[in-house]
Amino acid sequence: MESTQSQPSGGEQSTGGVRRPFDRNSILAAAALAVILVIALALRLYGISWHEGYGYSPHPDERHIISLIEGIEFPTLGDLGDLLDAERSPWNPGQFAYGSFPLYLFKIAHSIIPGDVYDVWTVGRGLSALADVCVVFLTYLLGASLYGRRQGLLAAALVSLAVIHIQLSHFLTFDIVLGLTSIAALYFMHRVAVGGRLRDSVIAGVIVGLGLATKVSMAPMYLALVVAHLLYVLPVLGAAEGDRNVASRRIGVAFVGLLTAGCASLATFMIVQPYAIIDASRFVADVTEQSEMVRRIRDYPYTRQYIDTAAYLYHVRQLAAFGLGWPLGTVAWAGLLYASLRGMRFYHGLAYLVVGWLIPMGLLLISTGIVFIAAASMIAFAALVATLGVRSRESRGTVLLLSWVVPYLLVTGAFQVKFTRYLIPVAPLLVLFGAQMLFHLWEWVGGYRRWLRHVVAAAMIALVAVTGLYALAYMGVYQTTHTAVRSSEWIKRNMPEGSVILMEHWEEGIPDLGRYDVPRLPVYENDTPRKLDGMAAELARADYILFYSNRLYGTITRLPERYPVTSAYYRQLFGGELGYRLANVETSYPNIAGVTLVDDTYGRPGLPTPEGQKKPPGLNVNLGYADESFSVYDHPKGLVFENVERLDAGTIRERILDAAGDDPFGLEDFRAATPTVPKPVGLLLSEEDLRAQRVGGTWTDIVNPDGIASRMPVFAWLVVMQLMAFAILPIALAVFRSLPDRGYLLAKLLGILVVSLVAWLLASLQWMAFSFGSVLLGVGAVGVASCVVLGFTWSSFLSFFRERWRVIAICEVVFIAAFIAFVVLRMANPDLWHQWQGGEKPMDTAYLNAVLKSSFMPPYDPWYAGGYLNYYYWGQFIVASFIHATGIDTAVAVNLAVPMFFALTVAGAFSIVYNLAESARTKLSRRQAREGPGDVPEKHTSSFAWSPVLAGVAAALFVTVIGNLDGAIQSIENLWAFIQNEPLRGFDFWRSSRMMSPDPPGNEITEFPFFTFLFADLHAHLMALPFTVLVVGAALAVVLRARDSVRGSGRLAGMGWGLADFAQVAVLGVAVGALRPLNTWDYPT
């Protein structure tokens, strides 16, 4: 049976589908889990009406979600015809900043439970609480199946006590729902990795679809879906010949499961969020808006708090200090590092951290644009998958969880907006990693001193206890009335009706202030004299200033360059310089047994502590600055300042200006850019595109005449060619494995093609400007993909070089010799212009310069001011990629590009015929070997023979040099004329390229390769030649693979026929497709 031949790699202590009988340990575990779930439910339901005293929720997301729930209606029979009409459908929420699935879920739940609209808060928060209890339960199930019951119970206990989970469970928001779908999907993916059951694949796919319909940040979960099915296949990769049936079956099961899961996911998404398809334009616009919000492309005031916050480190500290508490937070983050490295040797782990963590981080620190997010995610994913080949068997299951956690954290941690709630989808997994680490430490120390186990066990108990105490301390927030309600009550007791109470805009209101005059200060507006005059007048008129929270003064004072005057206002106010004194403070800090955990609202913005501010009684532990979202919803710090000196507006204005420094209004205003919608412009560039082309890299930014590459251009050009070839070599050797030379020379063509394709896609989609960086990113992307392939083909890769080093050396000699030979030829006549024999070089060079200097594609038209190039320019793009990579001047680059295309054509022709001859020779050897060893000539049995090499050289000469005999005929004619004592006719250079009758009506030109390269017009037909040869070589590989069975060692060999066939056809498709933009006129039909 298949299941007995290899143990599953998808889990570490998993029992797969085997059911254990109930024993004492099972009963104890079930009892402990029941207690944990009861505690979790109690902590999440206690204080669920925390906003009591408000007539509405002080949580803006809750209010928005409630308005959306109110806005959707169940369709009646008469409305069914309108469901597909986005404008008329009562079931369309009308916006997609929030996913539709939780909206429909809360709507259905509220319709089942009777009550008025205000009960939506209770129902929604109750569902959040129940969802988080399910998260706790699934944490146990996942931990128990992956690592063991003890690890699962410890992780579940810690998650049940985690403050970030307790707090978010008290809100009617979608964060907990997203966290539930995340861990539920991973649980069923683990079942897929262990058993490969189609049912589990479908369930996992459905849950991923639900998560995607909750928030699009669920998208990286598809990477985990791939890993789950790969883990099911992994134990049989590289199986012996006798186990190929098992391998093929598993591969088939995994392929069907992955395809079905993907289809189930997309179908679920369309069912629970149908208007993402029906109202696609709105969906794309809203998702784009949210994407621009988290990257701070849109300058919303509530995101300014994150300006100048450290990527990654901010999240690490906030989750550790406030979301989990320092003890659990430290264990969780250390657990992530431990889980990432466990089961690998030190140098493998170090390499993984560099490639899988640091390089993606570096990319995302450069930009969080979509292309960088995709590139960083794929690099991290590829590096993680590559570790499967070097990890211990028992640690491979963790890769499933890491394939979700690592890409998610890399992207989320790099965003400029860093709400701590963004970590809720991975927080239970971080805790699980920490629990696993502690139990592995417990087992490890037992091998040295058994008493150390008691120390580690005591540390685990202490961790649970401290986390529990922190949870209980936080429950104190819900034991008291909301601080804003308490501020309202103080105001009503101490302020006469009609008093003027200043508040800030972009801030929550205080309930029951209808009897007072409550103007709002526009502090988020840009600092101008008019704004200052208005603020000074209001401050002089007001009786009190009321702060709901630190939301604005905690942000604006950190941006003195943008808000010099408003920052000075806050400093003066809190320092008592504006005539106001602190009259009342309302706080609700987590506290237990006389210990209060204080978050500092003054230190980070650099404000003085107002006179009269008192510390809470007992022991105060200052945890530092808390993310705004941690406190401003359920326990904001309310302040009331009383106007005791009654200063006039002029005095207040002067004091603020004196504190603001010299010329505070001379600073440049910061205004959010408003995106413009491009208009149809025909063959003209839009204003936006034209501006982008004009501000792109200048000539000196691209070409460096003093650089080392410009001083040694031939060497630099050759290095770049080889770098692109070596970057893709592992892929080429795997794809062209049916060829005797494994496509070694074809790799040079393929590398240049794919690297240029990546750079071209980046520029065409306007994700990244065409530059040295985009070319480097292309090389890096290809290199990372090759590293993944190399992880599966390492042994085959090494054996190829050991066995075929002579062929490799000959291939390099052929290629480099052809390149150098034509460089020498171009040195004899490097001029790019002649009055009547210059050909099309001026046009080709103009197009090359236009492509080179264009930031985005299509390039500008050098002959048509303001227009874009309506021409097949992709060959020039390939050459321009080399110029960007080297910084060599165009005039020199053209004279290097022609030899490059010549050498590539020589290499392709040599490779094709060499492989045909060597394949025939090998087949003959095998046939004669079956007839008897005495009948096999030694020349056919040796691993290396010169005859295929000579055939390849002959082919290269015939294709690129002596493919036309007219030159020889002209030489013979002149020799005969000399013998006959007749005048020599001279050599007609053009005659050899005109096979038709003299002066044909269509002026037909019948060039041949050597004429084309010798004439050296960098035209489309020249640049397409080597890639046409690549198409022939790729087609030959497909034919030979269809004839022969797959041979060779390495893990990729065990992946069956399907993947290799697909890769070969994909490469062939890319090569054929490239011919169209290379030379449209000569495209094969």
ZINOR-V91871 format. One line per field, one symbol per residue. psi: psi as a letter, one per 40 degrees, with the letter a starting at -180 (. if undefined). Layout:
psi=???
This chain:
psi=ideedhiieeidfiebehhiihaddddddddddddddddddddddhfdfeehdieihehddddddddddddiihhideedeedehddeheehdeifdiidddddddddddddhiiadeeddddddddddddddddddddddddddddiddddddddddddehddddddeeigaeddddddddddddddddddddefhdddddddddddddddedheeededddddddddddddddehfiideeddddddddddddddddddddddddddddegdedddfddddddddddddddeefdhgideeedehfihiddddddddddddeidddddddddddddddeheiiddddddddddeddddddddddifidddddddddddddddddedeeiideedddddddeddddddddddeidhfhdeeedeeddddddddddddddddddddedhdddddddddddddddddddddddddeddeeiihdddddddddddehiieihhhiiifiiihiffdeihgihhgdeiihidddddddddddddidihhhdaedddeddeefdddgdddddddddddeeeeeiihdihhigihihfehhhhhhedddefiihihehiiiiahhhheahihdeddedegihhihhhhdefiiddddddddddeeahfdeeihihihhhiihiihebeiiiddddddddeahiddddhgeeiddddgdddddddddddddddedddddddfeeideffdddddddddddddddddddddefdhihaddddddddddddddddddddefddddddddddfddddddddddddddddddddddddgeheiideeebfddddddddddddehdiiiiiheegheiihgigedddddddddddddfiidddddeddddddddddddddddddddddddddddddddddddideehiddeeiehiddddddddddddddedfeheddddddddddddddefiiieihgddddegdiihfidefhhgiidddddddfhgiddddedddddddddddddddddddiihiiaidddeeaddddddddddddddddddddedgddehi.
